[in-house]
Amino acid sequence: MELRNPLFKNLEKDSSYIDDNTSCATVHGTFGKTLILILVTIASAIAAIAFLYNLNEENVGTFIGLLFASMIVALVSGLIATFSVRLCPVFSFIYAVSEGFMLGIISALCDLAYPGVALVAVVLTFVVTLIMGILYFTGIIKVGHKFKAFILTSFIAIILGSIILAILAAVNVPGMRDILYNPSNPIGWVIDVFCALIAALSLCIDFDYAARLADSGAEKKYEWKAAFCLTTSIIYLYLRILELVVRVAAASKK
């Protein structure tokens, strides 16, 4: 019952190992590359927000085209970065740019409805990531089989639960839309808090695999794949935190 980010699973299958320690992957190297990708993502998000705030009838078509293009590019580049170590550095950047554009749009729309929520979500994401890193590397959180099994089970429950709720809400089952859209619904609160918590805890598994990569002496080029994996996890955490912050803001308006 090992939970593995599929990106790390692929990494373990195709990574080669060398004896020269100066050319080996390190945790610091992985974190440095992760920071670069995050900064690229943020820069792209800022550009998207600027584009959105300057939207008019003349460039609305261009904006919609860029939005759909970013979705496709993010998917394709993410798959390539996942399965090709050689191309991972290039396509990690492409993914960061395209994903950042989408995140910028999502964040801007949420911020228009509830001013300030995007900035709060960004700050909380980095704080939570830092805390999870401290908890893991100080040994407070141990990533063992039971921990991985719990996270795996939780992710399966989140995926299946989301699908079921969406279907039930689509067919107008009483109460389902209230859970999804009513910010005061207690069940919705529990779901959002649980999802954010699991997203945060899953970072420890990513840290664990990055550390194992360094300990096993994998080539330095694999730092990019580990960094790409951590970037996708942090982005997922941000989306979960943003959803929770929006719920808080919406509830406070009532």
VMD Tcl script that draws the C-alpha trace (Angstrom):
set ca {
  {0.00 0.00 0.00}
  {2.62 2.53 -1.05}
  {1.27 5.93 -2.06}
  {3.47 7.42 -4.74}
  {3.11 10.55 -6.69}
  {3.08 9.03 -10.21}
  {5.83 11.44 -11.20}
  {8.12 9.98 -8.54}
  {7.06 6.47 -9.45}
  {8.16 7.09 -13.02}
  {11.36 8.66 -11.72}
  {12.22 5.55 -9.77}
  {11.69 3.32 -12.79}
  {14.00 5.14 -15.16}
  {16.59 6.87 -12.98}
  {20.22 5.76 -13.22}
  {22.73 6.06 -10.42}
  {26.32 7.20 -10.40}
  {29.27 7.14 -8.00}
  {30.41 10.73 -8.43}
  {28.80 12.57 -5.51}
  {29.42 15.97 -7.10}
  {26.99 15.05 -9.89}
  {24.32 13.54 -7.67}
  {20.91 15.00 -6.98}
  {20.53 16.83 -3.68}
  {17.55 17.99 -1.65}
  {18.81 21.57 -1.83}
  {19.11 21.32 -5.59}
  {15.55 20.01 -5.86}
  {14.19 22.79 -3.65}
  {16.11 25.41 -5.60}
  {14.61 24.24 -8.88}
  {11.18 24.03 -7.27}
  {11.50 27.66 -6.20}
  {12.40 28.64 -9.77}
  {9.32 26.89 -11.16}
  {7.08 28.44 -8.51}
  {8.41 31.92 -9.31}
  {7.77 31.32 -13.02}
  {4.24 30.20 -12.17}
  {3.63 33.32 -10.09}
  {5.02 35.60 -12.82}
  {2.71 33.99 -15.38}
  {-0.25 34.34 -13.01}
  {0.50 38.03 -12.53}
  {0.62 38.50 -16.31}
  {-2.75 36.75 -16.65}
  {-4.27 38.95 -13.96}
  {-2.97 42.08 -15.68}
  {-4.45 40.84 -18.96}
  {-7.79 40.17 -17.28}
  {-8.00 43.62 -15.70}
  {-7.26 45.23 -19.09}
  {-9.82 43.10 -20.91}
  {-12.01 44.84 -23.47}
  {-14.10 43.97 -26.51}
  {-11.06 44.06 -28.78}
  {-8.94 41.54 -26.95}
  {-11.56 39.28 -25.37}
  {-11.16 36.78 -28.21}
  {-7.42 36.67 -27.69}
  {-7.92 36.22 -23.97}
  {-10.30 33.26 -24.40}
  {-7.94 31.70 -26.93}
  {-5.00 32.01 -24.55}
  {-7.03 30.50 -21.73}
  {-7.97 27.40 -23.70}
  {-4.46 27.14 -25.15}
  {-2.97 27.27 -21.64}
  {-5.18 24.36 -20.56}
  {-4.02 22.21 -23.46}
  {-0.37 23.22 -23.14}
  {-0.40 22.57 -19.38}
  {-1.77 19.06 -19.93}
  {0.61 18.15 -22.75}
  {3.71 19.69 -21.17}
  {2.88 18.08 -17.84}
  {2.71 14.64 -19.44}
  {5.98 15.17 -21.29}
  {7.72 16.43 -18.15}
  {6.43 13.38 -16.31}
  {7.68 10.75 -18.72}
  {10.82 12.30 -20.23}
  {13.79 13.07 -18.01}
  {15.70 14.67 -20.89}
  {12.88 17.05 -21.79}
  {11.69 17.66 -18.22}
  {13.66 20.91 -17.62}
  {12.19 22.58 -20.71}
  {8.64 21.33 -20.34}
  {8.61 22.04 -16.61}
  {8.99 25.72 -17.50}
  {6.32 25.47 -20.19}
  {4.01 23.82 -17.67}
  {4.73 26.52 -15.08}
  {3.90 29.29 -17.56}
  {0.66 27.70 -18.81}
  {-0.50 26.56 -15.38}
  {0.34 29.97 -13.95}
  {-1.87 31.63 -16.56}
  {-4.84 29.49 -15.51}
  {-4.16 30.03 -11.82}
  {-3.99 33.76 -12.43}
  {-7.44 33.75 -14.02}
  {-8.94 31.62 -11.26}
  {-7.35 33.78 -8.57}
  {-8.45 37.03 -10.21}
  {-12.06 35.88 -10.53}
  {-12.12 34.80 -6.88}
  {-10.54 38.09 -5.87}
  {-13.13 40.07 -7.81}
  {-15.88 38.34 -5.85}
  {-14.06 38.46 -2.51}
  {-11.19 40.98 -2.51}
  {-8.00 39.77 -0.86}
  {-8.69 36.02 -0.90}
  {-6.01 35.23 -3.51}
  {-3.21 36.92 -1.55}
  {-4.33 35.20 1.65}
  {-4.31 31.84 -0.15}
  {-0.82 32.45 -1.54}
  {0.58 33.35 1.87}
  {-1.10 30.39 3.55}
  {0.18 28.02 0.86}
  {3.79 29.03 1.44}
  {3.36 28.95 5.21}
  {1.82 25.48 5.12}
  {4.52 24.23 2.72}
  {7.23 25.55 5.04}
  {5.58 23.98 8.08}
  {5.24 20.62 6.34}
  {8.89 20.77 5.34}
  {9.94 21.48 8.93}
  {7.72 18.71 10.29}
  {9.15 16.19 7.84}
  {12.84 17.06 7.95}
  {12.88 17.34 11.75}
  {11.36 13.87 11.93}
  {8.15 14.97 13.65}
  {6.15 13.46 10.79}
  {7.29 9.98 9.80}
  {6.37 8.86 6.31}
  {5.74 5.16 6.80}
  {3.41 2.61 5.26}
  {0.46 3.57 7.47}
  {0.88 7.26 6.68}
  {1.00 6.53 2.95}
  {-1.99 4.21 3.17}
  {-4.00 6.91 4.94}
  {-3.15 9.54 2.32}
  {-3.88 7.11 -0.52}
  {-7.25 6.17 0.96}
  {-8.07 9.84 1.52}
  {-7.24 10.80 -2.07}
  {-9.41 7.99 -3.40}
  {-12.25 9.13 -1.14}
  {-11.83 12.74 -2.32}
  {-11.89 11.77 -5.99}
  {-14.87 9.42 -5.69}
  {-16.71 11.79 -3.38}
  {-16.23 14.72 -5.74}
  {-17.55 12.72 -8.67}
  {-20.56 11.48 -6.73}
  {-21.40 14.94 -5.37}
  {-21.11 16.49 -8.83}
  {-23.43 13.87 -10.33}
  {-25.98 14.18 -7.53}
  {-25.92 17.98 -7.79}
  {-26.32 17.79 -11.58}
  {-29.49 15.70 -11.25}
  {-30.86 18.04 -8.56}
  {-30.79 15.64 -5.64}
  {-32.03 17.65 -2.63}
  {-29.26 19.06 -0.48}
  {-26.38 18.31 -2.82}
  {-26.10 21.79 -4.32}
  {-26.35 23.26 -0.85}
  {-23.28 21.26 0.19}
  {-21.33 22.47 -2.82}
  {-22.40 26.10 -3.03}
  {-23.73 27.19 0.36}
  {-20.75 28.60 2.33}
  {-22.54 28.03 5.62}
  {-23.21 24.34 5.05}
  {-21.29 22.39 7.74}
  {-20.74 19.37 5.49}
  {-19.13 21.62 2.89}
  {-16.84 23.03 5.58}
  {-15.77 19.56 6.67}
  {-15.05 18.53 3.08}
  {-12.98 21.63 2.29}
  {-10.96 21.44 5.51}
  {-10.35 17.72 5.01}
  {-9.19 18.20 1.40}
  {-6.82 21.02 2.37}
  {-5.40 18.93 5.21}
  {-4.75 15.95 2.96}
  {-3.14 18.20 0.34}
  {-0.82 19.57 3.03}
  {0.09 16.15 4.44}
  {0.77 14.76 0.97}
  {3.67 17.21 0.68}
  {5.50 15.14 3.27}
  {5.37 12.17 0.92}
  {6.84 14.33 -1.83}
  {9.61 15.48 0.52}
  {10.27 11.86 1.43}
  {10.72 10.76 -2.17}
  {12.89 13.77 -2.95}
  {15.10 12.85 0.01}
  {15.25 9.24 -1.09}
  {16.25 10.35 -4.56}
  {19.20 12.27 -3.09}
  {20.17 9.45 -0.73}
  {20.21 6.86 -3.51}
  {22.68 8.85 -5.61}
  {20.52 9.57 -8.65}
  {21.92 11.83 -11.35}
  {21.54 15.56 -10.87}
  {19.24 15.87 -13.87}
  {16.54 14.13 -11.86}
  {16.29 17.18 -9.62}
  {14.13 18.74 -12.34}
  {11.67 15.87 -12.26}
  {11.47 15.99 -8.46}
  {11.07 19.78 -8.60}
  {8.29 19.46 -11.17}
  {6.52 16.98 -8.93}
  {6.75 19.25 -5.89}
  {5.53 22.19 -7.96}
  {2.38 20.33 -9.01}
  {1.74 19.37 -5.38}
  {2.12 22.97 -4.18}
  {-0.22 24.19 -6.92}
  {-2.82 21.63 -5.84}
  {-2.42 22.75 -2.23}
  {-2.94 26.37 -3.29}
  {-6.18 25.53 -5.08}
  {-7.49 23.70 -2.03}
  {-6.56 26.54 0.29}
  {-8.07 29.10 -2.09}
  {-11.32 27.14 -2.09}
  {-11.35 27.13 1.71}
  {-10.53 30.86 1.96}
  {-13.31 31.69 -0.51}
  {-15.74 29.70 1.63}
  {-14.66 31.66 4.70}
  {-15.07 34.96 2.85}
  {-18.46 33.99 1.49}
  {-19.70 32.87 4.90}
  {-18.53 36.09 6.53}
  {-20.61 38.14 4.08}
  {-23.83 36.52 5.22}
}
mol new
graphics top color blue
foreach p $ca { graphics top sphere $p radius 0.5 }
foreach p [lrange $ca 0 end-1] q [lrange $ca 1 end] { graphics top cylinder $p $q radius 0.2 }
display resetview
